[in-house]
Amino acid sequence: MEPKRRADVERNERALLDAAAKVFATSGVGATVREVAAAAGVGMGTLYRHFPTRADLMVAVYRHQIDACAEAGPALLAAAPTPFAALLDWIHLFVDFLATKHGVAKVWQGDAAGYTALHQLFLDRLVPVLSDLLHAATASGEVVADIKPYELIRAVGDLVAWTVQDPNYDVRRIVTLLITGLRQPQPERPAS
């Protein structure tokens, strides 16, 4: 049986992960670990005790955000006024999360197996959550389009992946248009 971790150790780790996610979202994944430590209110020694390398920190942030995104789905479904509102809120959370994902690929250069495993974790945790949200919105009659959760997660991911720093392009707005389009019946697909 593993010994229980001290509360301050867990609190510091959580503070580092939350701070790193915010720093990477605002300053980019090239932000220094010193910025992360300062934002978390801890010293560099504490940061390095938890995350000996920058890659360790990046991967931990990514895993932490996957967990947060996965846990948010049921919570949003329980709290939102409608299943569609929960779906849209979750998609916006997912869009915000994807900003960190782009930097992780750079960290894993040379370790294709590690990156593949992390991507599989992403799919294994988030596609079922999106499936539950889509199912609830479909059951309520708010979503009528025939779309698979994997197709939707890829579509949103692709829209975010090609986002450039352009003040005239708001990816959240474009993704919102995509999601609200699910309320419309789609034309039948041509037979192949």
Secondary structure, DSSP 8 states (H G I E B T S, - for coil): ------HHHHHHHHHHHHHHHHHHHHH-TT--HHHHHHHHT--HHHHHHH-SSHHHHHHHHHHHHHHHHHHHHHHHHHHSSSHHHHHHHHHHHHHHHHHHHHHHHHHTTT-HHHHHHHHHHHHHHHHHHHHHHHHHHHHTTS--S---HHHHHHHHHHHHHT--S-TT--HHHHHHHHHHGGGS--------
